[in-house]
Amino acid sequence: MIDELEKYGKVYENFALENYNTYGIKTSSKYFVQPNSIDNLLKLLKYLSKNKIKYYILGGGSNIILPDKPFSGVLINLSLLNKIEINNNLVSAESGVALGALAKKCIEKGLSGLEYVSLIPGTLGGALYGNAGLKERTVYDNVVGIDVIRKHKLVHIDKKDLKYEYRWSMFKDSSDIIVKAYFEMDSAEISDMNDIVKQNRIRRMDTQPLEFKNAGSVFKNPAMDSAGRLIDIAGLKGYRINDAEVSQKHANFIINRGNATSDDIKKLIKHIQKVIKDKYNIELELEQVIVDWD
Ligand SMILES: Cc1cc2nc3c(=O)[nH]c(=O)nc-3n(C[C@H](O)[C@H](O)[C@H](O)COP(=O)(O)OP(=O)(O)OC[C@H]3O[C@@H](n4cnc5c(N)ncnc54)[C@H](O)[C@@H]3O)c2cc1C
């Protein structure tokens, strides 16, 4: 099998994933494949489907809770699909590019549209999947089209057919694999954009527990409220299941104090949801993705 997989890119066997998910969950995958072109990703998917081999798409691993159980299939990591093309204000980028790297390149060219989201960890593909963003802006603001692999074919989706809302996109309800996105950027002063990035960096360092492993906000904000505020007033800051802990700095973050397992994190999530439901009759909806691969 490894000889076949090697036709499509870089391949690793029995691959440790601790450094490929930002929670640092110590799990692994039988095969870890990094396709080296969109065409080879397409061929790989055809091969896996023909041979009924399970796969999972991994971006930067910054919004997922991987299972403790090792994956017996093929984990497909898109980080080698990282080409960026810029023509005047038109930008196209492959989905494995780091969002921050893409934003930086645009800022350097005086192209505005991604500066607000530039400090969100992970890949462009992962950001489009979950409609990553902040209050002011999201990754979709300047998107004019997306290429996906759908049922072993490359399909272009035009802006008018894209559907997304707060921390949700149509891709969450499909098995499409995002491979490329197209942006029509605005223009702005480079120094103004750099100021926005700088302000965001200060705000993040002040409010987020970046000294610990975490995967960003755990829950979506309920309408007209904030998940962090509710968890805080419920007295859950510092509540801990083994090494998984509700951050003292930001109650909507769970931190890994060293050896948290997937199970610890999921139990803590259930506990928080139950307390908030019992106290305030509000159902907290997960923003992070629980992966279940067997
Ligand atoms: C410190 C910190 C701060 C954060 N701040 C923010 C923030 O301000 N705003 C925000 O919205 N998020 C934030 N996040 C969450 C996270 O960074 C974003 O959701 C990010 O966009 C996820 O991208 P990823 O590549 O890491 O996706 P992953 O975690 O690897 O994957 C997430 C999901 O997307 C799917 N996926 C990934 N790539 C593709 C693809 N090409 N095609 C189809 N499906 C795909 C995966 O299968 C998985 O289901 C933060 C996280 C951390 C750790």
The ligand as an SDF file (V2000), in Angstrom:
LIG
                    3D

 53 58  0  0  0  0  0  0  0  0999 V2000
   -5.2520   30.0960   19.7030 C   0  0  0  0  0  0  0  0  0  0  0  0
   -6.3740   29.9330   18.7120 C   0  0  0  0  0  0  0  0  0  0  0  0
   -7.1150   31.0350   18.3200 C   0  0  0  0  0  0  0  0  0  0  0  0
   -8.1740   30.8910   17.4080 C   0  0  0  0  0  0  0  0  0  0  0  0
   -8.8710   31.9950   17.0360 N   0  0  0  0  0  0  0  0  0  0  0  0
   -9.8970   31.8820   16.1720 C   0  0  0  0  0  0  0  0  0  0  0  0
  -10.6570   33.0300   15.7500 C   0  0  0  0  0  0  0  0  0  0  0  0
  -10.3730   34.1610   16.1410 O   0  0  0  0  0  0  0  0  0  0  0  0
  -11.7010   32.8390   14.9060 N   0  0  0  0  0  0  0  0  0  0  0  0
  -12.0320   31.6030   14.4390 C   0  0  0  0  0  0  0  0  0  0  0  0
  -12.9960   31.5010   13.6670 O   0  0  0  0  0  0  0  0  0  0  0  0
  -11.3260   30.4970   14.7940 N   0  0  0  0  0  0  0  0  0  0  0  0
  -10.2810   30.6040   15.6370 C   0  0  0  0  0  0  0  0  0  0  0  0
   -9.5700   29.4940   16.0160 N   0  0  0  0  0  0  0  0  0  0  0  0
   -9.9800   28.1550   15.5150 C   0  0  0  0  0  0  0  0  0  0  0  0
   -9.2240   27.6750   14.2550 C   0  0  0  0  0  0  0  0  0  0  0  0
   -7.9500   28.2620   14.1790 O   0  0  0  0  0  0  0  0  0  0  0  0
   -9.9940   27.9920   12.9780 C   0  0  0  0  0  0  0  0  0  0  0  0
  -11.2470   27.3880   13.0160 O   0  0  0  0  0  0  0  0  0  0  0  0
   -9.2090   27.5100   11.7390 C   0  0  0  0  0  0  0  0  0  0  0  0
   -9.7560   28.1450   10.6080 O   0  0  0  0  0  0  0  0  0  0  0  0
   -9.2160   25.9950   11.5370 C   0  0  0  0  0  0  0  0  0  0  0  0
   -8.3800   25.6880   10.4390 O   0  0  0  0  0  0  0  0  0  0  0  0
   -7.5020   24.3510   10.3980 P   0  0  0  0  0  0  0  0  0  0  0  0
   -6.7900   24.3280    9.1030 O   0  0  0  0  0  0  0  0  0  0  0  0
   -6.6810   24.2390   11.6010 O   0  0  0  0  0  0  0  0  0  0  0  0
   -8.6550   23.2670   10.3940 O   0  0  0  0  0  0  0  0  0  0  0  0
   -8.6360   21.8130   11.0980 P   0  0  0  0  0  0  0  0  0  0  0  0
   -8.7590   22.0030   12.5600 O   0  0  0  0  0  0  0  0  0  0  0  0
   -7.5050   21.0040   10.6030 O   0  0  0  0  0  0  0  0  0  0  0  0
   -9.9820   21.2060   10.5080 O   0  0  0  0  0  0  0  0  0  0  0  0
  -11.2380   21.7110   10.8900 C   0  0  0  0  0  0  0  0  0  0  0  0
  -12.2880   20.9910   10.0240 C   0  0  0  0  0  0  0  0  0  0  0  0
  -12.1370   21.4280    8.6800 O   0  0  0  0  0  0  0  0  0  0  0  0
  -12.0150   20.3060    7.8130 C   0  0  0  0  0  0  0  0  0  0  0  0
  -11.1160   20.7150    6.7310 N   0  0  0  0  0  0  0  0  0  0  0  0
   -9.8690   21.2190    6.8450 C   0  0  0  0  0  0  0  0  0  0  0  0
   -9.3730   21.5070    5.6300 N   0  0  0  0  0  0  0  0  0  0  0  0
  -10.3380   21.1710    4.7280 C   0  0  0  0  0  0  0  0  0  0  0  0
  -10.4230   21.2320    3.3110 C   0  0  0  0  0  0  0  0  0  0  0  0
   -9.4230   21.6970    2.5630 N   0  0  0  0  0  0  0  0  0  0  0  0
  -11.5700   20.8090    2.7290 N   0  0  0  0  0  0  0  0  0  0  0  0
  -12.5920   20.3380    3.4840 C   0  0  0  0  0  0  0  0  0  0  0  0
  -12.5680   20.2480    4.8230 N   0  0  0  0  0  0  0  0  0  0  0  0
  -11.4530   20.6630    5.4370 C   0  0  0  0  0  0  0  0  0  0  0  0
  -11.4160   19.2050    8.6900 C   0  0  0  0  0  0  0  0  0  0  0  0
  -11.7050   17.9110    8.1580 O   0  0  0  0  0  0  0  0  0  0  0  0
  -12.1250   19.4700   10.0050 C   0  0  0  0  0  0  0  0  0  0  0  0
  -13.4110   18.8890   10.0020 O   0  0  0  0  0  0  0  0  0  0  0  0
   -8.4800   29.6130   16.8980 C   0  0  0  0  0  0  0  0  0  0  0  0
   -7.7160   28.4960   17.2840 C   0  0  0  0  0  0  0  0  0  0  0  0
   -6.6700   28.6500   18.1720 C   0  0  0  0  0  0  0  0  0  0  0  0
   -5.8390   27.4630   18.5560 C   0  0  0  0  0  0  0  0  0  0  0  0
  1  2  1  0
  2  3  1  0
  2 52  2  0
  3  4  2  0
  4  5  1  0
  4 50  1  0
  5  6  2  0
  6  7  1  0
  6 13  1  0
  7  8  2  0
  7  9  1  0
  9 10  1  0
 10 11  2  0
 10 12  1  0
 12 13  2  0
 13 14  1  0
 14 15  1  0
 14 50  1  0
 15 16  1  0
 16 17  1  0
 16 18  1  0
 18 19  1  0
 18 20  1  0
 20 21  1  0
 20 22  1  0
 22 23  1  0
 23 24  1  0
 24 25  2  0
 24 26  1  0
 24 27  1  0
 27 28  1  0
 28 29  2  0
 28 30  1  0
 28 31  1  0
 31 32  1  0
 32 33  1  0
 33 34  1  0
 33 48  1  0
 34 35  1  0
 35 36  1  0
 35 46  1  0
 36 37  1  0
 36 45  1  0
 37 38  2  0
 38 39  1  0
 39 40  1  0
 39 45  2  0
 40 41  1  0
 40 42  2  0
 42 43  1  0
 43 44  2  0
 44 45  1  0
 46 47  1  0
 46 48  1  0
 48 49  1  0
 50 51  2  0
 51 52  1  0
 52 53  1  0
M  END
$$$$
